[in-house]
Amino acid sequence: MPSVRVHLATPPLDEAARQGRFGYGEPCPGHPGLAAPAMGDWAGRTLDEVAAADPEGIRRWLTDPDYAPPGGGEPVAALIARTGAHLAGLGPGRHHAVVAQAVVRAAVVAALELPAAAFWRLDVRPDTVTSLSGRAGRWNLLVGQPR
């Protein structure tokens, strides 16, 4: 069976990321299943701003993978499932995508069949490449290469 290689690159920090603002579910050209998670009403706000307004929501989001941020946000478990389904559907060959750090976390959790709680234990640096390679649903991981 032919192999699949996926290179997930994280962009350098932009001004919004420097301020710690939640993303807006950015599209990923050619890889819609690898879009950043939708953050609902929290989009565009910093973690501190959301925590001040909704401390219980932040606590639940960080501890319950099935909790969705209000206003149409995507739960971590759904992000992991969506990302895993996209990886499973990739054809043989090399695939390159520039993705949010959360998508890299989700891809690693899905590919290595880790529990959803592992999502928050993975640190992904900006401007790096994480590579997954494999065949027949078995993935190998190469983490944190410089871009």
C-alpha positions in Angstrom: 0.0 0.0 0.0 1.4 3.4 -1.0 2.5 5.8 1.8 1.0 9.1 2.8 3.0 12.0 4.1 1.4 15.1 5.7 3.4 18.2 6.5 1.5 20.5 8.8 3.2 23.9 9.0 2.2 26.5 11.6 2.4 30.1 10.5 4.7 32.6 12.3 3.0 34.6 15.0 0.9 37.5 13.6 -0.3 40.4 15.6 -3.5 38.7 16.7 -1.6 35.6 17.9 0.9 37.9 19.7 -2.0 39.3 21.6 -3.3 35.8 22.3 -6.6 36.2 20.4 -8.6 33.2 19.5 -8.8 32.4 15.8 -11.7 32.7 13.5 -11.9 29.2 12.0 -9.5 30.1 9.1 -9.9 28.0 6.0 -7.1 25.8 4.8 -7.0 25.8 1.0 -7.2 22.3 -0.4 -7.8 20.8 3.0 -11.1 22.0 4.4 -11.0 19.3 7.1 -7.9 21.0 8.5 -9.5 24.4 9.2 -8.9 26.1 12.5 -11.6 25.4 15.1 -14.6 27.7 15.2 -14.5 29.7 18.5 -18.0 31.0 18.4 -18.5 34.1 20.6 -15.0 33.9 21.8 -13.4 34.6 18.4 -11.2 37.6 18.4 -10.9 37.8 22.2 -8.0 36.9 24.4 -8.1 34.0 26.8 -7.9 36.6 29.7 -10.9 38.5 28.2 -13.0 35.3 27.9 -11.9 34.0 31.3 -13.0 37.3 32.9 -16.4 37.1 31.2 -17.0 33.4 31.3 -14.7 31.6 33.8 -16.9 28.5 33.9 -16.9 28.3 30.1 -13.1 28.4 30.0 -12.8 25.8 32.8 -15.2 23.5 30.9 -13.5 24.0 27.6 -10.1 23.1 29.1 -11.4 20.1 30.9 -14.3 18.7 28.9 -13.4 17.8 25.3 -17.2 17.8 24.4 -17.8 21.3 25.6 -18.4 23.8 22.8 -17.6 27.5 23.2 -20.9 29.4 23.1 -22.3 30.9 19.9 -21.3 28.0 17.5 -17.8 27.1 18.8 -16.4 23.7 18.0 -15.6 21.2 20.8 -12.1 19.8 21.0 -13.5 16.3 20.5 -15.2 17.4 17.3 -12.0 19.1 16.1 -10.0 15.9 16.7 -12.7 13.8 14.9 -12.8 16.2 11.9 -9.0 16.4 11.6 -8.7 12.6 12.0 -11.3 12.0 9.3 -9.5 14.3 7.0 -6.2 12.5 7.5 -7.8 9.2 7.0 -9.2 10.4 3.6 -5.9 11.6 2.2 -4.7 9.8 -0.9 -1.2 8.5 -1.3 1.6 11.0 -1.8 2.7 14.2 -0.1 0.3 16.8 1.4 1.3 20.2 2.7 -1.0 22.4 4.7 -0.5 25.6 6.8 -2.7 25.1 9.8 -3.5 26.5 13.3 -1.6 25.2 16.2 -4.8 23.6 17.5 -5.1 21.6 14.3 -1.6 20.2 14.8 -2.6 19.1 18.3 -5.8 17.5 16.9 -3.9 15.7 14.2 -1.3 14.2 16.6 -4.1 13.1 19.0 -6.1 11.5 16.1 -3.1 9.9 14.4 -1.6 8.4 17.5 -5.0 7.5 18.9 -4.4 9.4 22.1 -7.2 10.3 24.5 -8.7 13.7 23.9 -7.3 15.0 27.1 -3.8 14.8 25.6 -4.8 17.7 23.3 -4.0 20.2 26.0 -0.7 18.5 26.9 0.8 19.2 23.5 2.7 22.4 22.9 3.0 23.4 19.2 5.4 26.2 18.3 4.6 28.7 15.6 6.6 28.6 12.4 7.4 24.9 12.6 6.5 21.7 10.7 5.0 18.6 12.2 5.0 15.6 9.8 2.9 12.5 9.8 3.6 9.6 7.6 2.1 6.1 7.3 0.0 3.6 5.4 -3.1 1.6 6.2 -4.1 3.9 9.1 -0.8 3.6 11.0 0.9 6.9 11.5 4.4 7.9 12.5 5.2 11.3 13.9 8.1 13.7 13.4 7.6 16.8 15.6 8.7 20.4 15.5 11.0 20.7 12.6 11.9 24.3 11.7 10.1 25.6 8.7 
